[in-house]
């Protein structure tokens, strides 16, 4: 939540506890910093929408 590119990962949930009980996510770190992640965006009627984001300076890397 401390960086602009990754704020949206949890913003649709009421709290950290709400996210932990309803959502899930996975992240990739580089030298101890989060650089890419996927996370539950919306949970509804037995389905989910997920979001994927990568820090701009780590995009298009091979």
mmCIF file of the N, C-alpha and C atoms, coordinates in Angstrom:
data_MODEL
# 
_entry.id   MODEL 
# 
loop_
_atom_site.group_PDB 
_atom_site.id 
_atom_site.type_symbol 
_atom_site.label_atom_id 
_atom_site.label_alt_id 
_atom_site.label_comp_id 
_atom_site.label_asym_id 
_atom_site.label_entity_id 
_atom_site.label_seq_id 
_atom_site.pdbx_PDB_ins_code 
_atom_site.Cartn_x 
_atom_site.Cartn_y 
_atom_site.Cartn_z 
_atom_site.occupancy 
_atom_site.B_iso_or_equiv 
_atom_site.pdbx_formal_charge 
_atom_site.auth_seq_id 
_atom_site.auth_comp_id 
_atom_site.auth_asym_id 
_atom_site.auth_atom_id 
_atom_site.pdbx_PDB_model_num 
ATOM 1   N N  . UNK A 1 1  ? 0.811   -1.210  0.000   1.00 0.00 ? 1  UNK A N  1 
ATOM 2   C CA . UNK A 1 1  ? 0.000   0.000   0.000   1.00 0.00 ? 1  UNK A CA 1 
ATOM 3   C C  . UNK A 1 1  ? 0.849   1.268   0.000   1.00 0.00 ? 1  UNK A C  1 
ATOM 4   N N  . UNK A 1 2  ? 2.134   1.125   0.237   1.00 0.00 ? 2  UNK A N  1 
ATOM 5   C CA . UNK A 1 2  ? 2.973   2.318   0.349   1.00 0.00 ? 2  UNK A CA 1 
ATOM 6   C C  . UNK A 1 2  ? 3.396   2.884   -1.001  1.00 0.00 ? 2  UNK A C  1 
ATOM 7   N N  . UNK A 1 3  ? 3.158   2.152   -2.099  1.00 0.00 ? 3  UNK A N  1 
ATOM 8   C CA . UNK A 1 3  ? 3.558   2.633   -3.416  1.00 0.00 ? 3  UNK A CA 1 
ATOM 9   C C  . UNK A 1 3  ? 2.338   2.752   -4.327  1.00 0.00 ? 3  UNK A C  1 
ATOM 10  N N  . UNK A 1 4  ? 2.349   3.757   -5.162  1.00 0.00 ? 4  UNK A N  1 
ATOM 11  C CA . UNK A 1 4  ? 1.213   4.054   -6.037  1.00 0.00 ? 4  UNK A CA 1 
ATOM 12  C C  . UNK A 1 4  ? 0.786   2.857   -6.885  1.00 0.00 ? 4  UNK A C  1 
ATOM 13  N N  . UNK A 1 5  ? 1.725   2.161   -7.506  1.00 0.00 ? 5  UNK A N  1 
ATOM 14  C CA . UNK A 1 5  ? 1.393   1.084   -8.438  1.00 0.00 ? 5  UNK A CA 1 
ATOM 15  C C  . UNK A 1 5  ? 0.705   -0.098  -7.762  1.00 0.00 ? 5  UNK A C  1 
ATOM 16  N N  . UNK A 1 6  ? 0.887   -0.282  -6.470  1.00 0.00 ? 6  UNK A N  1 
ATOM 17  C CA . UNK A 1 6  ? 0.336   -1.457  -5.801  1.00 0.00 ? 6  UNK A CA 1 
ATOM 18  C C  . UNK A 1 6  ? -0.831  -1.157  -4.858  1.00 0.00 ? 6  UNK A C  1 
ATOM 19  N N  . UNK A 1 7  ? -1.277  0.073   -4.781  1.00 0.00 ? 7  UNK A N  1 
ATOM 20  C CA . UNK A 1 7  ? -2.354  0.443   -3.854  1.00 0.00 ? 7  UNK A CA 1 
ATOM 21  C C  . UNK A 1 7  ? -3.667  -0.270  -4.119  1.00 0.00 ? 7  UNK A C  1 
ATOM 22  N N  . UNK A 1 8  ? -3.961  -0.518  -5.361  1.00 0.00 ? 8  UNK A N  1 
ATOM 23  C CA . UNK A 1 8  ? -5.263  -1.091  -5.721  1.00 0.00 ? 8  UNK A CA 1 
ATOM 24  C C  . UNK A 1 8  ? -5.451  -2.531  -5.251  1.00 0.00 ? 8  UNK A C  1 
ATOM 25  N N  . UNK A 1 9  ? -4.383  -3.198  -4.849  1.00 0.00 ? 9  UNK A N  1 
ATOM 26  C CA . UNK A 1 9  ? -4.497  -4.598  -4.459  1.00 0.00 ? 9  UNK A CA 1 
ATOM 27  C C  . UNK A 1 9  ? -5.489  -4.840  -3.326  1.00 0.00 ? 9  UNK A C  1 
ATOM 28  N N  . UNK A 1 10 ? -5.613  -3.936  -2.415  1.00 0.00 ? 10 UNK A N  1 
ATOM 29  C CA . UNK A 1 10 ? -6.479  -4.163  -1.248  1.00 0.00 ? 10 UNK A CA 1 
ATOM 30  C C  . UNK A 1 10 ? -7.569  -3.116  -1.081  1.00 0.00 ? 10 UNK A C  1 
ATOM 31  N N  . UNK A 1 11 ? -7.661  -2.145  -1.964  1.00 0.00 ? 11 UNK A N  1 
ATOM 32  C CA . UNK A 1 11 ? -8.558  -1.018  -1.734  1.00 0.00 ? 11 UNK A CA 1 
ATOM 33  C C  . UNK A 1 11 ? -10.046 -1.368  -1.775  1.00 0.00 ? 11 UNK A C  1 
ATOM 34  N N  . UNK A 1 12 ? -10.425 -2.492  -2.351  1.00 0.00 ? 12 UNK A N  1 
ATOM 35  C CA . UNK A 1 12 ? -11.850 -2.841  -2.400  1.00 0.00 ? 12 UNK A CA 1 
ATOM 36  C C  . UNK A 1 12 ? -12.315 -3.600  -1.158  1.00 0.00 ? 12 UNK A C  1 
ATOM 37  N N  . UNK A 1 13 ? -11.401 -3.893  -0.263  1.00 0.00 ? 13 UNK A N  1 
ATOM 38  C CA . UNK A 1 13 ? -11.741 -4.596  0.978   1.00 0.00 ? 13 UNK A CA 1 
ATOM 39  C C  . UNK A 1 13 ? -11.836 -3.600  2.126   1.00 0.00 ? 13 UNK A C  1 
ATOM 40  N N  . UNK A 1 14 ? -12.690 -3.908  3.094   1.00 0.00 ? 14 UNK A N  1 
ATOM 41  C CA . UNK A 1 14 ? -12.926 -2.996  4.211   1.00 0.00 ? 14 UNK A CA 1 
ATOM 42  C C  . UNK A 1 14 ? -11.729 -2.863  5.142   1.00 0.00 ? 14 UNK A C  1 
ATOM 43  N N  . UNK A 1 15 ? -10.939 -3.927  5.255   1.00 0.00 ? 15 UNK A N  1 
ATOM 44  C CA . UNK A 1 15 ? -9.813  -3.922  6.188   1.00 0.00 ? 15 UNK A CA 1 
ATOM 45  C C  . UNK A 1 15 ? -8.854  -5.046  5.812   1.00 0.00 ? 15 UNK A C  1 
ATOM 46  N N  . UNK A 1 16 ? -7.725  -5.083  6.472   1.00 0.00 ? 16 UNK A N  1 
ATOM 47  C CA . UNK A 1 16 ? -6.770  -6.178  6.250   1.00 0.00 ? 16 UNK A CA 1 
ATOM 48  C C  . UNK A 1 16 ? -7.407  -7.511  6.618   1.00 0.00 ? 16 UNK A C  1 
ATOM 49  N N  . UNK A 1 17 ? -8.194  -7.533  7.672   1.00 0.00 ? 17 UNK A N  1 
ATOM 50  C CA . UNK A 1 17 ? -8.864  -8.762  8.104   1.00 0.00 ? 17 UNK A CA 1 
ATOM 51  C C  . UNK A 1 17 ? -9.866  -9.229  7.053   1.00 0.00 ? 17 UNK A C  1 
ATOM 52  N N  . UNK A 1 18 ? -10.588 -8.290  6.446   1.00 0.00 ? 18 UNK A N  1 
ATOM 53  C CA . UNK A 1 18 ? -11.552 -8.611  5.395   1.00 0.00 ? 18 UNK A CA 1 
ATOM 54  C C  . UNK A 1 18 ? -10.826 -9.235  4.206   1.00 0.00 ? 18 UNK A C  1 
ATOM 55  N N  . UNK A 1 19 ? -9.697  -8.652  3.821   1.00 0.00 ? 19 UNK A N  1 
ATOM 56  C CA . UNK A 1 19 ? -8.893  -9.200  2.722   1.00 0.00 ? 19 UNK A CA 1 
ATOM 57  C C  . UNK A 1 19 ? -8.412  -10.606 3.056   1.00 0.00 ? 19 UNK A C  1 
ATOM 58  N N  . UNK A 1 20 ? -7.887  -10.786 4.253   1.00 0.00 ? 20 UNK A N  1 
ATOM 59  C CA . UNK A 1 20 ? -7.357  -12.093 4.648   1.00 0.00 ? 20 UNK A CA 1 
ATOM 60  C C  . UNK A 1 20 ? -8.435  -13.168 4.715   1.00 0.00 ? 20 UNK A C  1 
ATOM 61  N N  . UNK A 1 21 ? -9.672  -12.792 5.017   1.00 0.00 ? 21 UNK A N  1 
ATOM 62  C CA . UNK A 1 21 ? -10.737 -13.795 5.104   1.00 0.00 ? 21 UNK A CA 1 
ATOM 63  C C  . UNK A 1 21 ? -11.393 -14.089 3.753   1.00 0.00 ? 21 UNK A C  1 
ATOM 64  N N  . UNK A 1 22 ? -11.344 -13.131 2.813   1.00 0.00 ? 22 UNK A N  1 
ATOM 65  C CA . UNK A 1 22 ? -12.023 -13.317 1.525   1.00 0.00 ? 22 UNK A CA 1 
ATOM 66  C C  . UNK A 1 22 ? -11.092 -13.400 0.321   1.00 0.00 ? 22 UNK A C  1 
ATOM 67  N N  . UNK A 1 23 ? -9.936  -12.798 0.412   1.00 0.00 ? 23 UNK A N  1 
ATOM 68  C CA . UNK A 1 23 ? -9.076  -12.673 -0.755  1.00 0.00 ? 23 UNK A CA 1 
ATOM 69  C C  . UNK A 1 23 ? -7.793  -13.475 -0.657  1.00 0.00 ? 23 UNK A C  1 
ATOM 70  N N  . UNK A 1 24 ? -6.967  -13.326 -1.684  1.00 0.00 ? 24 UNK A N  1 
ATOM 71  C CA . UNK A 1 24 ? -5.646  -13.953 -1.689  1.00 0.00 ? 24 UNK A CA 1 
ATOM 72  C C  . UNK A 1 24 ? -4.780  -13.223 -2.704  1.00 0.00 ? 24 UNK A C  1 
ATOM 73  N N  . UNK A 1 25 ? -3.507  -13.423 -2.623  1.00 0.00 ? 25 UNK A N  1 
ATOM 74  C CA . UNK A 1 25 ? -2.609  -12.800 -3.574  1.00 0.00 ? 25 UNK A CA 1 
ATOM 75  C C  . UNK A 1 25 ? -1.240  -13.445 -3.538  1.00 0.00 ? 25 UNK A C  1 
ATOM 76  N N  . UNK A 1 26 ? -0.472  -13.178 -4.567  1.00 0.00 ? 26 UNK A N  1 
ATOM 77  C CA . UNK A 1 26 ? 0.891   -13.678 -4.690  1.00 0.00 ? 26 UNK A CA 1 
ATOM 78  C C  . UNK A 1 26 ? 1.767   -12.534 -5.174  1.00 0.00 ? 26 UNK A C  1 
ATOM 79  N N  . UNK A 1 27 ? 2.985   -12.512 -4.699  1.00 0.00 ? 27 UNK A N  1 
ATOM 80  C CA . UNK A 1 27 ? 3.877   -11.441 -5.104  1.00 0.00 ? 27 UNK A CA 1 
ATOM 81  C C  . UNK A 1 27 ? 5.243   -11.953 -5.515  1.00 0.00 ? 27 UNK A C  1 
ATOM 82  N N  . UNK A 1 28 ? 5.949   -11.128 -6.253  1.00 0.00 ? 28 UNK A N  1 
ATOM 83  C CA . UNK A 1 28 ? 7.323   -11.398 -6.645  1.00 0.00 ? 28 UNK A CA 1 
ATOM 84  C C  . UNK A 1 28 ? 8.178   -10.278 -6.069  1.00 0.00 ? 28 UNK A C  1 
ATOM 85  N N  . UNK A 1 29 ? 9.231   -10.655 -5.383  1.00 0.00 ? 29 UNK A N  1 
ATOM 86  C CA . UNK A 1 29 ? 10.128  -9.659  -4.820  1.00 0.00 ? 29 UNK A CA 1 
ATOM 87  C C  . UNK A 1 29 ? 11.481  -9.715  -5.505  1.00 0.00 ? 29 UNK A C  1 
ATOM 88  N N  . UNK A 1 30 ? 12.147  -8.588  -5.493  1.00 0.00 ? 30 UNK A N  1 
ATOM 89  C CA . UNK A 1 30 ? 13.499  -8.486  -6.012  1.00 0.00 ? 30 UNK A CA 1 
ATOM 90  C C  . UNK A 1 30 ? 14.288  -7.648  -5.013  1.00 0.00 ? 30 UNK A C  1 
ATOM 91  N N  . UNK A 1 31 ? 15.319  -8.240  -4.460  1.00 0.00 ? 31 UNK A N  1 
ATOM 92  C CA . UNK A 1 31 ? 16.135  -7.586  -3.434  1.00 0.00 ? 31 UNK A CA 1 
ATOM 93  C C  . UNK A 1 31 ? 15.276  -7.038  -2.293  1.00 0.00 ? 31 UNK A C  1 
ATOM 94  N N  . UNK A 1 32 ? 14.285  -7.849  -1.901  1.00 0.00 ? 32 UNK A N  1 
ATOM 95  C CA . UNK A 1 32 ? 13.447  -7.507  -0.755  1.00 0.00 ? 32 UNK A CA 1 
ATOM 96  C C  . UNK A 1 32 ? 12.314  -6.532  -1.022  1.00 0.00 ? 32 UNK A C  1 
ATOM 97  N N  . UNK A 1 33 ? 12.131  -6.102  -2.269  1.00 0.00 ? 33 UNK A N  1 
ATOM 98  C CA . UNK A 1 33 ? 11.047  -5.171  -2.604  1.00 0.00 ? 33 UNK A CA 1 
ATOM 99  C C  . UNK A 1 33 ? 10.031  -5.854  -3.510  1.00 0.00 ? 33 UNK A C  1 
ATOM 100 N N  . UNK A 1 34 ? 8.758   -5.591  -3.271  1.00 0.00 ? 34 UNK A N  1 
ATOM 101 C CA . UNK A 1 34 ? 7.697   -6.107  -4.122  1.00 0.00 ? 34 UNK A CA 1 
ATOM 102 C C  . UNK A 1 34 ? 7.791   -5.443  -5.495  1.00 0.00 ? 34 UNK A C  1 
ATOM 103 N N  . UNK A 1 35 ? 7.862   -6.248  -6.555  1.00 0.00 ? 35 UNK A N  1 
ATOM 104 C CA . UNK A 1 35 ? 7.976   -5.685  -7.906  1.00 0.00 ? 35 UNK A CA 1 
ATOM 105 C C  . UNK A 1 35 ? 6.823   -6.104  -8.819  1.00 0.00 ? 35 UNK A C  1 
ATOM 106 N N  . UNK A 1 36 ? 6.119   -7.181  -8.475  1.00 0.00 ? 36 UNK A N  1 
ATOM 107 C CA . UNK A 1 36 ? 4.960   -7.623  -9.257  1.00 0.00 ? 36 UNK A CA 1 
ATOM 108 C C  . UNK A 1 36 ? 4.064   -8.447  -8.347  1.00 0.00 ? 36 UNK A C  1 
ATOM 109 N N  . UNK A 1 37 ? 2.768   -8.429  -8.646  1.00 0.00 ? 37 UNK A N  1 
ATOM 110 C CA . UNK A 1 37 ? 1.847   -9.189  -7.808  1.00 0.00 ? 37 UNK A CA 1 
ATOM 111 C C  . UNK A 1 37 ? 0.520   -9.403  -8.520  1.00 0.00 ? 37 UNK A C  1 
ATOM 112 N N  . UNK A 1 38 ? -0.205  -10.373 -8.020  1.00 0.00 ? 38 UNK A N  1 
ATOM 113 C CA . UNK A 1 38 ? -1.582  -10.594 -8.431  1.00 0.00 ? 38 UNK A CA 1 
ATOM 114 C C  . UNK A 1 38 ? -2.404  -10.722 -7.160  1.00 0.00 ? 38 UNK A C  1 
ATOM 115 N N  . UNK A 1 39 ? -3.618  -10.220 -7.206  1.00 0.00 ? 39 UNK A N  1 
ATOM 116 C CA . UNK A 1 39 ? -4.429  -10.203 -5.994  1.00 0.00 ? 39 UNK A CA 1 
ATOM 117 C C  . UNK A 1 39 ? -5.911  -10.236 -6.340  1.00 0.00 ? 39 UNK A C  1 
ATOM 118 N N  . UNK A 1 40 ? -6.690  -10.767 -5.419  1.00 0.00 ? 40 UNK A N  1 
ATOM 119 C CA . UNK A 1 40 ? -8.139  -10.732 -5.549  1.00 0.00 ? 40 UNK A CA 1 
ATOM 120 C C  . UNK A 1 40 ? -8.575  -9.273  -5.572  1.00 0.00 ? 40 UNK A C  1 
ATOM 121 N N  . UNK A 1 41 ? -9.368  -8.907  -6.558  1.00 0.00 ? 41 UNK A N  1 
ATOM 122 C CA . UNK A 1 41 ? -9.872  -7.537  -6.645  1.00 0.00 ? 41 UNK A CA 1 
ATOM 123 C C  . UNK A 1 41 ? -11.293 -7.461  -6.103  1.00 0.00 ? 41 UNK A C  1 
ATOM 124 N N  . UNK A 1 42 ? -12.152 -8.371  -6.581  1.00 0.00 ? 42 UNK A N  1 
ATOM 125 C CA . UNK A 1 42 ? -13.551 -8.394  -6.164  1.00 0.00 ? 42 UNK A CA 1 
ATOM 126 C C  . UNK A 1 42 ? -13.976 -9.838  -5.949  1.00 0.00 ? 42 UNK A C  1 
ATOM 127 N N  . UNK A 1 43 ? -14.740 -10.089 -4.900  1.00 0.00 ? 43 UNK A N  1 
ATOM 128 C CA . UNK A 1 43 ? -15.283 -11.417 -4.615  1.00 0.00 ? 43 UNK A CA 1 
ATOM 129 C C  . UNK A 1 43 ? -16.803 -11.294 -4.646  1.00 0.00 ? 43 UNK A C  1 
ATOM 130 N N  . UNK A 1 44 ? -17.469 -12.143 -5.454  1.00 0.00 ? 44 UNK A N  1 
ATOM 131 C CA . UNK A 1 44 ? -18.932 -12.071 -5.528  1.00 0.00 ? 44 UNK A CA 1 
ATOM 132 C C  . UNK A 1 44 ? -19.510 -13.373 -6.045  1.00 0.00 ? 44 UNK A C  1 
ATOM 133 N N  . UNK A 1 45 ? -20.643 -13.783 -5.517  1.00 0.00 ? 45 UNK A N  1 
ATOM 134 C CA . UNK A 1 45 ? -21.411 -14.940 -5.992  1.00 0.00 ? 45 UNK A CA 1 
ATOM 135 C C  . UNK A 1 45 ? -20.561 -16.155 -6.356  1.00 0.00 ? 45 UNK A C  1 
ATOM 136 N N  . UNK A 1 46 ? -19.595 -16.504 -5.535  1.00 0.00 ? 46 UNK A N  1 
ATOM 137 C CA . UNK A 1 46 ? -18.761 -17.664 -5.788  1.00 0.00 ? 46 UNK A CA 1 
ATOM 138 C C  . UNK A 1 46 ? -17.717 -17.457 -6.866  1.00 0.00 ? 46 UNK A C  1 
ATOM 139 N N  . UNK A 1 47 ? -17.503 -16.224 -7.282  1.00 0.00 ? 47 UNK A N  1 
ATOM 140 C CA . UNK A 1 47 ? -16.516 -15.912 -8.309  1.00 0.00 ? 47 UNK A CA 1 
ATOM 141 C C  . UNK A 1 47 ? -15.573 -14.816 -7.806  1.00 0.00 ? 47 UNK A C  1 
ATOM 142 N N  . UNK A 1 48 ? -14.483 -14.630 -8.523  1.00 0.00 ? 48 UNK A N  1 
ATOM 143 C CA . UNK A 1 48 ? -13.552 -13.558 -8.174  1.00 0.00 ? 48 UNK A CA 1 
ATOM 144 C C  . UNK A 1 48 ? -13.067 -12.856 -9.440  1.00 0.00 ? 48 UNK A C  1 
ATOM 145 N N  . UNK A 1 49 ? -12.626 -11.636 -9.264  1.00 0.00 ? 49 UNK A N  1 
ATOM 146 C CA . UNK A 1 49 ? -11.886 -10.926 -10.293 1.00 0.00 ? 49 UNK A CA 1 
ATOM 147 C C  . UNK A 1 49 ? -10.503 -10.707 -9.708  1.00 0.00 ? 49 UNK A C  1 
ATOM 148 N N  . UNK A 1 50 ? -9.479  -10.889 -10.531 1.00 0.00 ? 50 UNK A N  1 
ATOM 149 C CA . UNK A 1 50 ? -8.130  -10.677 -10.030 1.00 0.00 ? 50 UNK A CA 1 
ATOM 150 C C  . UNK A 1 50 ? -7.461  -9.528  -10.778 1.00 0.00 ? 50 UNK A C  1 
ATOM 151 N N  . UNK A 1 51 ? -6.467  -8.989  -10.145 1.00 0.00 ? 51 UNK A N  1 
ATOM 152 C CA . UNK A 1 51 ? -5.690  -7.900  -10.719 1.00 0.00 ? 51 UNK A CA 1 
ATOM 153 C C  . UNK A 1 51 ? -4.233  -8.317  -10.752 1.00 0.00 ? 51 UNK A C  1 
ATOM 154 N N  . UNK A 1 52 ? -3.546  -7.948  -11.799 1.00 0.00 ? 52 UNK A N  1 
ATOM 155 C CA . UNK A 1 52 ? -2.119  -8.220  -11.927 1.00 0.00 ? 52 UNK A CA 1 
ATOM 156 C C  . UNK A 1 52 ? -1.428  -6.879  -12.173 1.00 0.00 ? 52 UNK A C  1 
ATOM 157 N N  . UNK A 1 53 ? -0.355  -6.613  -11.454 1.00 0.00 ? 53 UNK A N  1 
ATOM 158 C CA . UNK A 1 53 ? 0.382   -5.367  -11.649 1.00 0.00 ? 53 UNK A CA 1 
ATOM 159 C C  . UNK A 1 53 ? 1.871   -5.610  -11.476 1.00 0.00 ? 53 UNK A C  1 
ATOM 160 N N  . UNK A 1 54 ? 2.638   -4.846  -12.231 1.00 0.00 ? 54 UNK A N  1 
ATOM 161 C CA . UNK A 1 54 ? 4.094   -4.900  -12.161 1.00 0.00 ? 54 UNK A CA 1 
ATOM 162 C C  . UNK A 1 54 ? 4.618   -3.476  -12.059 1.00 0.00 ? 54 UNK A C  1 
ATOM 163 N N  . UNK A 1 55 ? 5.578   -3.291  -11.177 1.00 0.00 ? 55 UNK A N  1 
ATOM 164 C CA . UNK A 1 55 ? 6.197   -1.983  -11.048 1.00 0.00 ? 55 UNK A CA 1 
ATOM 165 C C  . UNK A 1 55 ? 6.754   -1.573  -12.412 1.00 0.00 ? 55 UNK A C  1 
ATOM 166 N N  . UNK A 1 56 ? 6.571   -0.318  -12.796 1.00 0.00 ? 56 UNK A N  1 
ATOM 167 C CA . UNK A 1 56 ? 6.911   0.135   -14.144 1.00 0.00 ? 56 UNK A CA 1 
ATOM 168 C C  . UNK A 1 56 ? 8.357   -0.176  -14.545 1.00 0.00 ? 56 UNK A C  1 
ATOM 169 N N  . UNK A 1 57 ? 9.290   -0.016  -13.629 1.00 0.00 ? 57 UNK A N  1 
ATOM 170 C CA . UNK A 1 57 ? 10.693  -0.251  -13.978 1.00 0.00 ? 57 UNK A CA 1 
ATOM 171 C C  . UNK A 1 57 ? 11.049  -1.733  -14.102 1.00 0.00 ? 57 UNK A C  1 
ATOM 172 N N  . UNK A 1 58 ? 10.084  -2.626  -13.855 1.00 0.00 ? 58 UNK A N  1 
ATOM 173 C CA . UNK A 1 58 ? 10.298  -4.058  -14.035 1.00 0.00 ? 58 UNK A CA 1 
ATOM 174 C C  . UNK A 1 58 ? 9.464   -4.639  -15.176 1.00 0.00 ? 58 UNK A C  1 
ATOM 175 N N  . UNK A 1 59 ? 8.773   -3.829  -15.910 1.00 0.00 ? 59 UNK A N  1 
ATOM 176 C CA . UNK A 1 59 ? 7.973   -4.299  -17.045 1.00 0.00 ? 59 UNK A CA 1 
ATOM 177 C C  . UNK A 1 59 ? 8.868   -4.570  -18.253 1.00 0.00 ? 59 UNK A C  1 
ATOM 178 N N  . UNK A 1 60 ? 8.408   -5.480  -19.105 1.00 0.00 ? 60 UNK A N  1 
ATOM 179 C CA . UNK A 1 60 ? 9.080   -5.828  -20.359 1.00 0.00 ? 60 UNK A CA 1 
ATOM 180 C C  . UNK A 1 60 ? 10.499  -6.353  -20.146 1.00 0.00 ? 60 UNK A C  1 
ATOM 181 N N  . UNK A 1 61 ? 10.696  -7.053  -19.037 1.00 0.00 ? 61 UNK A N  1 
ATOM 182 C CA . UNK A 1 61 ? 11.997  -7.685  -18.768 1.00 0.00 ? 61 UNK A CA 1 
ATOM 183 C C  . UNK A 1 61 ? 11.931  -9.132  -19.223 1.00 0.00 ? 61 UNK A C  1 
ATOM 184 N N  . UNK A 1 62 ? 13.032  -9.653  -19.671 1.00 0.00 ? 62 UNK A N  1 
ATOM 185 C CA . UNK A 1 62 ? 13.087  -11.056 -20.101 1.00 0.00 ? 62 UNK A CA 1 
ATOM 186 C C  . UNK A 1 62 ? 13.826  -11.859 -19.053 1.00 0.00 ? 62 UNK A C  1 
# 
